[in-house]
Amino acid sequence: MPDPTSASRGCRAGARAAMGLLAAALGGCATTSGGPHWGAGATAAPGWSRLRDAAVNAATDPRVWVPLAGAAALQVGDADREISDWAREHAPVFGSARSAEDWSDRLRIASAVAYAGTVLATAGSEDPGEWLADKTRGVLGGVGALALTSGAVLALKSTTGRERPNGEDDESFPSGNTATTAVLNQLSLRNLQSIEVGGGARRALALGLDGLTVATAWSRVEAGAHYPSDTLVSMAISHFIGMTVNDAFVAPRFGERLALGFTPMRGQGAVLTWSYTF
């Protein structure tokens, strides 16, 4: 079993590195008049066609369907409960349930800071009034995504009534902390498409944001607050809402995309391909 203290230090260092990388990469980005202004195209009425296209694009994204597939796979046998029990007993990453609880809050705050940083780093007008108006419209879209995510989580909690692993209450499904972190990180991922950074830095930032989401999800499992499937479904819901709201209401264009392909080969198995575009 990994040493909890070392693992906790590693997680702390990883979170600091992710935030440091974000600050370093965004520090050289200026909100100037060059290029499209983030938030300038935000609208409250995108039209059904754009909303449909955004929803379809989100539904086919691996960040949505891979967690759902994982949650479904955990229902085979008693894997969901067994992993939860093991994580609560050993706490291999955060060392204890209390530490995991504290870290879930820290990671959620880090995701909020990352979102704010990407908003400020996106291209904007040199005119202060126009800059503020554009940023406000864009942020309102983000607030809408957060509100929709919270509403979906609360509705599912009250409908399903799943008891938490630690027996505290019956609000285990889905995970609110994971959902909040995931939707903020998804909005940040979308914002990166409006920031001029190198391909290597963009990939590193994307991995860092995804890492914050995964770390938050696992912290909730080690804390005994959720089963793994609770957090996976939360990630899928949040990514779907974040992508859809951003692409339909905030920035009407599809940017970075992770795609997986599976092609059966007659008599020779199959070929699995993946691509990551910006």
C-alpha positions, 0 to 999 in steps of 0.5 A, spaced: 500 500 500 502 506 498 505 511 504 499 515 505 503 521 507 507 521 501 501 520 496 498 526 500 504 530 499 504 528 491 497 530 491 499 537 494 505 538 489 501 536 483 495 541 485 500 546 486 504 544 479 497 545 476 496 552 478 503 554 477 503 552 470 496 555 469 499 562 472 505 561 468 502 560 461 496 565 462 501 570 465 504 572 458 497 572 455 494 579 454 487 581 453 488 585 447 483 587 441 487 582 436 482 576 435 475 575 437 473 578 443 471 572 448 464 573 450 462 578 445 458 573 441 454 570 448 447 570 447 441 568 451 437 566 445 442 561 440 436 558 437 434 551 437 439 549 431 445 551 435 443 548 441 442 542 438 449 542 435 452 543 441 448 538 445 450 533 440 457 535 440 457 534 447 454 527 448 459 524 443 465 527 447 469 522 451 469 526 457 461 525 457 460 518 455 467 514 458 465 516 465 458 514 464 461 507 461 465 506 467 459 508 472 455 502 468 461 497 468 462 498 476 455 495 477 457 489 475 457 484 481 459 489 487 465 493 484 462 499 486 461 498 493 468 494 494 472 499 491 468 504 496 470 500 502 477 499 500 478 506 498 475 508 505 479 503 509 486 504 506 485 512 503 491 511 499 492 518 496 489 523 501 491 519 508 484 519 511 477 521 510 478 527 514 484 529 509 480 527 503 474 531 505 479 537 506 482 536 499 475 536 495 474 543 498 481 545 496 481 542 489 474 545 488 477 552 490 483 551 485 478 549 479 474 556 481 481 560 481 482 556 474 476 558 471 477 566 473 484 565 470 482 563 464 476 568 463 481 574 465 486 571 460 481 570 454 482 576 448 478 582 450 477 589 447 482 595 449 476 599 451 474 598 458 467 598 458 466 593 452 471 589 455 467 589 462 461 588 458 464 582 454 466 578 460 460 579 464 456 576 458 461 570 458 461 569 465 453 569 466 454 563 461 458 560 466 454 562 472 448 559 468 452 552 467 453 552 474 446 553 476 444 548 471 449 543 474 447 544 481 439 543 479 441 537 475 445 534 481 439 536 487 434 533 482 437 526 482 439 526 489 432 527 491 429 522 486 434 517 487 435 517 495 442 513 495 445 512 502 452 514 502 457 509 504 459 512 510 451 512 512 451 520 513 445 521 509 441 519 503 444 524 498 450 520 495 448 520 488 450 524 484 456 528 487 455 535 488 463 537 489 465 533 483 460 536 479 461 543 481 469 542 480 468 538 473 463 544 470 468 549 472 474 545 469 470 544 463 468 551 462 476 553 463 477 547 457 473 551 453 476 558 455 483 555 453 480 555 445 480 563 446 487 564 449 493 564 445 498 559 448 502 554 445 500 547 443 504 544 448 502 548 454 495 548 452 495 540 452 499 541 459 493 545 462 488 541 459 491 535 463 492 539 469 484 541 469 482 534 468 487 532 473 483 537 478 476 533 476 479 526 477 482 528 484 476 531 486 472 525 484 477 520 488 477 525 494 470 524 495 470 516 494 476 516 500 472 521 504 466 516 504 461 521 501 460 517 495 461 511 491 465 511 485 459 511 480 456 517 483 462 521 482 463 518 474 456 520 473 457 527 476 463 528 471 459 526 465 453 530 467 457 536 468 462 536 462 455 535 458 452 541 461 459 545 461 460 544 453 453 545 451 452 551 455 459 554 452 458 552 445 451 554 444 450 560 449 458 563 450 462 561 444 459 558 438 465 554 436 467 547 437 475 547 439 479 542 443 476 535 442 478 528 444 476 523 439 476 515 440 475 511 434 474 503 434 474 499 427 473 492 427 478 488 422 475 482 419 479 476 422 484 481 425 481 483 431 480 491 431 483 498 431 483 503 436 485 510 434 485 516 438 486 524 436 486 530 440 485 536 436 485 544 437 
